[in-house]
């Protein structure tokens, strides 16, 4: 029997024990488990998992329908400055029709999906340049990749933003840039190859670099798929009626992030995966700043080492969160995942993306119970009412125990808490004492 079959068989053995744990007291489960004639002993164990804050530099920012931009600094993680690179192309609208429509203006409209700010923002600056490069859909763009841009500025716009009332930022673009787009529309009006080139998206448009001002104090997430996130070339006819042709951002994009931890608590971290000792009692998760929480499973593995022939009937992992200040505009990271630290001391995100989730992250219960090749990663949602993340990890806990018993190279001894959305603007602070693994297990009496 191979190891995977053993794990699945062992895990499925759990369903043969008809215990349904709606409460913590085994005596209230509907069976007299502690009678003298019953050979089964049911017990509960709770492990506080040691937690620490680490730094992971690598961050992929090109695989979502959002892009992030701006600058934010706090006393915990330090400063993050984010440039958004976006390839645009034609969407559609009204062509000038010869001389019947004249050029009016060009604007970039952006739908804000989220923000990170301590309060309403005033005097935020966005500077836009064309990039001396092309973005492609196939390559992977990481957050440390910086592109050169042309010196000409096509926008330098200062704006205020109130997260309670605002949701769209409209940025005037220079007439030089607007006329460049308008003249292509004029040529397309004549038909033929020019119209085909425009309407089939065959023209090349340099990507745009959206750069924050030096004094900016907020981060923004842009919804690139929203129908208001577009470049609009505005035109009017002789009677003054307005028309427009628009360009969207459905093509390649990514965000480049500069991080400076020197002004934050984690300035003591020098290299990747190094643990910070700067804050006692709490750990943190901040994807933009590369800050993650590491969990140590050794208390549970020590228990496994000292116990033989037990079956886990139920197991949960819970993570207690320090609620956000109600006056800030920063949300707790809405969803998290748990990746394994492997023998090389690192997580294997690329392994997960290639479908090898079993060996690299905690899966859903259904995936451990299935003999198929599904590898759906367990995603834990933040429960605001209870200020925690909570999930059932019964089968993972049994699989880890079996693997630890069978092999010197077992699944993992440490977890890294991350997010399925690597460009999440959320920040989570965990209470170290509230990082718990709770198990109900059965053994046979001696």
Beta strands, then each sheet from edge to edge (+ up, - down):
strand 1: 40-48
strand 2: 51-55
strand 3: 66-74
strand 4: 78-86
strand 5: 89-93
strand 6: 102-116
strand 7: 121-131
strand 8: 149-161
strand 9: 168-173
strand 10: 208-212
strand 11: 219-223
strand 12: 230-236
strand 13: 242-248
strand 14: 253-260
strand 15: 275-276
strand 16: 282-285
strand 17: 291-296
strand 18: 311-321
strand 19: 335-340
strand 20: 380-383
strand 21: 388-392
strand 22: 414-418
strand 23: 428-444
sheet 1: 1+ 23- 16+
sheet 2: 1+ 23- 18+ 21- 20+ 19- 22+ 17- 2+ 15-
sheet 3: 5+ 13- 12+ 6- 11+ 3- 4+ 10- 7+ 8-
sheet 4: 5+ 13- 12+ 6- 11+ 3- 4+ 14-
sheet 5: 5+ 13- 12+ 6- 9+
end
